[in-house]
């Protein structure tokens, strides 16, 4: 009788008969893949980050909530380690586990918009672009991220920043309900009125409580025409540029979402070839307020000094959401870390400029997200997300293409992360976690005084800790 090797919840390896797995396969509307399946297994196990090369024992590609229920029940009964894949864009690669079972939602990408109620329900495998495509048809948008190929599930469950966060709050602040398959195989609706404790936990508490098969979001009027900001200043102007950024953003309208990006001039046809690759500071932003005011709002960002290039322009919001996609292709090598900062001191500015000058890869970026606005006005205990008082998010996005350069880039990133701690609160954004090293410290610092409440909810909905292949809340 043919067998395959799987990993249990206790990280032990054991054999399981294929006939047992075939019994699960017969219950599915989706597909089941094992390592000896055809090329579909290789495609299914691959995620966005090219650094991740895990080989699950079994992958269940679900087509609906019932498939998820069957997979959860099977994993629990057979004691198989679980991971959950939404869009597959978690930079740490937590969507897949070596030898375990992957519950893969990538085939569940449906989105339904109610333009009257201004709500949208999206399945757990949907990408941001799926949501934007449907909502922008009605001049509406949910506050989500800034790269359209990102999965909505991971983004939402750990917070969710984007161009609209200053005006309308984080993604979790606009979550109205969720459908969740819990560890016992039940499908529950979580909202302010139904299972409100579970709903609270989902708004930042990660995948600890079940598999979210759909998310319902509050929508807001946005676009279709907005203003995109992208003036580029030479790195030599970094100190002056960042002092300006700090001062301007402190009083800028909340309709302006903006990130100071230390990067290199991109090789795009709109910019002369002799400028490509020059280290720069970019005021990357999107203004979604009254269209006729956008040019005036962006003018100070574009005229702080003489930019060496400027891609600022009026644009469709849906196109702004895609503007960065080409810089984050599938299969590139990524290692991202982050820290929250309550202030941007002159010493911190000098440190960031020095870091940017030493980047080992020209496609690595050092980013400072300005956070103050609607997201800051949510109470620390209203959601599990405890970093509401931060003014900036320092995000180190190390990106490279040559595997031979991996060790150098990762080591540099870790050193930078440790050096920048002196300017930070010590807490990180869990969507930018490196490889999730020192996971327990990351989790406790991210949730602060909300951690104990999350533990109690975890004990209620997942007492056996079936869902632990994530940023686990330990019981």
N, C-alpha and C positions, 0 to 999 in steps of 0.2 A: 504494500500500500504506500503510495507516494506521500511524502511529508515535506513541509517547509519549516524553517526555523523562525521563531518569533521571539520577541522580548516581552517579558511580563512587567507588571507594574513595579515589581521589586528589582527590575533590571537583570533578571535571570533569563538565560536563554533556554528554550525548550522546543521540542518538535510538535507540530500539529498536523493532523491528517488533512490532506487536500479535500477529502470527501466532506469534512466538516465545513470547510470554507465554501465548497460548492453548494452546501445547504443554505448558506447565507446568500450566495449569488442568486439562487432561485427566487429569493424573496424581494429582490431589488428591481426597480425600474431602470436604475443606472447600471454601471459596470463595475466589476471587481477585477483588479490586476494583482498578480503575484510576480516575483522576480523572474520567473521563467515564461511569463506572458510575452507576447510579441513586442514590437517596438513601442507599443502604447504605454508599457510600464515605464520605460526610460523617459518618455515625454511627461508622464504623470508625476514622476518623482522629482522632476527638475523645477526649481523655483527661480525667482527673479535674480537673486544674488548668486553670481557665478562662483563664489567661495564655498557654497553649500553643496556637499556631495553625499547626502545621506541616502541609505537604501532601506526603505520600509519593508516589512514582511508582507504587508497587504495594503492596497489602496482601494478605498471604496469611493467611486465617483458618483455622488448622489444627484438625483434629479428632483427631489422634493423632500418634505419633512418626514415622510414615512420611511424613505431610505435611510435618513439620519437616525430615526428611532431604531430601525433594525440593526444598524451598525453599532450604535451605542449599547444596545442590549447584548449583542454578540461579544463586543469587547469586554463588557463587564462580566458576562458569564464565563468567558474563556480566559479571563485574566490576561488581556493583551494591552500593552501600553498604548495610549491614545495620543494623537495630535490632530489638530483641526486646521485645514487649509481653507482660507477664504479666497483672497486674490493672490496669495503666495508672495506678497511683497514685504513681509516682515524681514528686516535687514539681518536679524540674528538667525534666521532660518528655523524658527520654532514651529513652523507649519509642518515640518516633517521630522520623523524620528527614526533612527536606525533600528530596524527590526520590529518596529511597532506597527500599529494600524493608523493610516491617515484617513480621516473623514474629509473628503475633498468636495467642497461646495462650488468649485469653479464652473460647473455646468448650470448653476442656479443664479442667473443674472437678470431675472425679470424685474422690471420697475413699473409701478402703477402710480400715476399722479392724479390727485383730486384737486383740480384748479379752484374749485369753489371753497373747499375747506383749507386750501393751501397746505396740503400734506402730500407726502410721497412714501410709498412702501417699496423697499428694495430687498431682493433676496440676498442671502448671506455671501454669495460669491460674486456679487456685482462689483464693478469697478467705478471709480468716480466719474469716468466718462459716460458710463451707462446712465448714471443718475443725471448728469448735466444734460445729456441728449434729450431726455424726456422732460425735465423740468424747464429747460430754457425754451422749449416750444411754447410755453405759457408765460414766458417772462419771469420765471421764478427760479429760485435756487436754494439748496440747503447749504449751510456753512460747512464745507468739507475741506479737503486738502488742496494742494497746488499742482499736482501731477496727475493727469487724467487716468493713467494706467494703474494707480494705486487701488488696492482693494478697500472697500468701505468698512469691512468688518474689523480688521486690525486697527485701522485709523480710528474708528468710533470707540472701540472698547478700551482704548488707552488715551482718549481725550479728543484729539482732532483739531489741529490748527490750520488756518488757511487765510485767504484774502479777506474773508468776511468776519473773522473772529472778533476784531475790535468793534464792529458795529452790531453784530448779532450773537456773539458768544461762540464758544467752542462747539464742535459737533455734538458732544454729549449734552450740551445745554439746549439743543434743539431736537433731542431724541424724545419722541412721544410714547413709543411702545416698542416692544420686541417680542418675537415668538422664539421660545427657547426649549430645546430638548434637554431635559435635565438627566442626571446620572441614573435615575430609575427608569428612564425611557419614556417619561411623560412629556407631552408638549404643553407648555404653559405660555400664557400671555402675561407679560410683565409691563405694567404701566403705573401711573400714579394711583389708579383705582384697583388694579388687579395685581396681586403679589408685589406690593409696593417696595418691600424690602429687597426683593430680587431686582426690581427695576433700578433702585438706588445703586445697588452693587454693580450693575452693568454699565453705569455711567462713569467709567474710568477704571473699574476693577478687573478688566481683562477677561480672558476666557476661562476663568476659574469655576464658573457656575453652570456651564452647559454649552451646548452648541446653538448659537443664534442663527436661526434659519431665515429670519427677516427682520428688518429695521424700519420703523416708521418715523419720518422726520417732519418737523415744522419747516415750511418754505417761506421765503421772503421775496418781495419784488426786487429783481436785480437785472440790469441790462435791458435789452440785449447789448446796447453799446456802452462801453466803459472806457476809461483811460488807463493805458499801460505805461509804466515808468521803467526806463532802463538806461539812464545816463551812466557812462563809465569814466572814472577818473583814475589817473595813474597812481600806483601804489605809493609813490613818493608824497602824495597829498593825503595819505591815510589819516594821520593825526588830525589835521584840520577838517577833513571830511567827516570823521566820526564825531568830532565835537559839534559840528553843524547838525549832523543827523540826530544826535542826542537832544539838542535844543529844539530843533524843528519838530520832531515827532512828539515832544512833550505837549505841544499845543495844536498839533495837526488834527483835522477833523477825523472822526472815527470811521468815516467811509473810506479812509486811506489805510490799506494794509501795506506794510513796507518791511523789507528785509535788506540790511546792508550785507552785501555778498562780496567777500574777497575771493577773486577768481582770476581767470585769464580771458582776454578778449576772445570770443568764440570765432571759429572759422566759418562765418556766414557770408554770403555774397553781398549783403548790405554794408559790410565793413571792408575797407581796403585791405588787401592781403598783407601789406607790410605792417599792419597793426595786430594781426592775428597772434595770439599767444602772449601778448604783453600783460604783465600782472596789473590788475585793476581793482578798484572798489566800485561796485555797482549798487545804485539805489534802486533795487528791484521792487516794484510796487504795483498796486492796482487800486484805482479810485472808482468806487461804485455809487457815489452820490449823484446829484443832478449833473447830467452830462455837460451842460453849458458851463459849469464851474470847474470841470476837471482840468482843463489846460492851466487855469490860474493856480489851482492847488498844487499841481506838479511843477510849476515854474521854478520855485525855489530849489527843488531837488535837481533840476536840470541846469540851473544857472548859479549854483553855489560857487563854481569855478568854470573854467573852460573844459568841457569833457573831450576826451580823445575820440569818443564815439557815443552815439545816442540812438537807441532803438525805440525810444518812447513814441507812442502813437495812440490814437483812438483805435479801439478794437472791439470785436464781439467778445462778450464775456466767455463764451464757450471756447473761443480761440485762445484767450488768456490762459484758460485752464489747461490747454495743450502746449503752451509755449515752451515749457521746460521738458516735455516728454523725451525729446531727442537726446537730452543729456543724461537720461537714466534708462538706457536700453536693457532689455533682458540679457543676462549672461555676463554683464560687466562685473568687476570685482568691487565690492562695497564693504566698508567698515565705518560705521557712524557712531559717534559718541555725543553726549550733550550735557549741559549744566545750566541751571537757572541762576540768574543774577538779579539782585534787587536794584543795583545801580551800575552805571558804566563810568568808572573813574578814569582819570587821565592815565593812571598807571595801567589799568586794564586795556585801554585803547592802545597804548604802546605795546603791550604784550601781544594783543591780537594782530597788530600790524607786523610785528616781528615773526610771529607764527606764520602769517600769510606769505612772508618773504622766503620762508624756509620749506614751503610745501614740496614734498618729494615727487608729487605728480601734478602736472599742470591742470588736470581736470578735477583735482580736489578743490573743494570750496570750504571756506570758513565763514559761517553765517551768524549774524546777530538779528534775531527776530524781535521787533518791538511789539510788546504784548498788551500794553495798557488799553483798557476800553471795557466793553461789555463783559468780556470773559473775566476781567479782574473784579467785577462787582458781584460775582456769585460767591456766596459764603463758602468758607473752606469745608464746612460739614454738610453742605447741600448736595454735594457729590463726593465720591471717594477722592477725587483729584485735589491734592492738597497744596499745589504750587500756585495758587491764585494771586498771591501778592508779588510774584516776580514781575519785573519790568522787562527783562530781556531773556531770551533763550539763546545761549551760545551753542551752536550746532556745528560739529566738526564732521563734514561729509568727505571722507577719504574714498576716492574713486580712482581706479586704475584698470588697465587692460592686460598687462603682462603678468602671468602667474609667478614668474621669477622675481617680481618686485613685491610680492605679497608680504613677506617677512619684514622688509624695510618699511613699508607703508603702515602696517599694523603697529610695529614698534614705535614709530614716530607718533602715531595717533594716541597711543597709550601714554606716552610721555607728555604730549600736549595736554591731554585730559588731566593728568596729575598736576601739571604746572598751573593750569587754570583754576583748579579748585580753590585757590586762595582768594579769588574774586567772586566766588559763587556761594550759593546757599548749601551746596553739597548734594542737592537733589537733581535727578536726571529725568528727562522725558522718556518714558518707556518705549516709545516708538523709535528712538534713536539710542539703542543700548549696547552698541558693540556686538559681542557674541553673548551678551547677558552674563558676563563674568560677575562673580560675587553677587549672584542673583538675589539672595535674601536681603542683603544691604540695599540693593537698588529698590526692591519692593517696599521695604519699610520706610525708606527715606521718601519715596514717591507718595506714599499714603499717609505718612505722619500719624496724627492722632486718630485717623479714620481706620487704621489697620485693624484694631481690635473688633470694630463693628463688622468689618469685612470677614474676619475669622468666624464670627458668630453666624453670618449668613452662609458662608462656605460650609460650615458644619451642618446647617439645615438642609441645603440643597445638594451637597456632594460630600456626605459624611465619610465615604470611603476614599476620597481624593482621587477619583477616577480621572478628573481633568487636572493633571499636574505637569504636563509637558509644556508649560508656559511660564509666565511670571507667577510662580505658585505662591498662594497664601497658605502657609502650613498650619495644620490643625494641631 
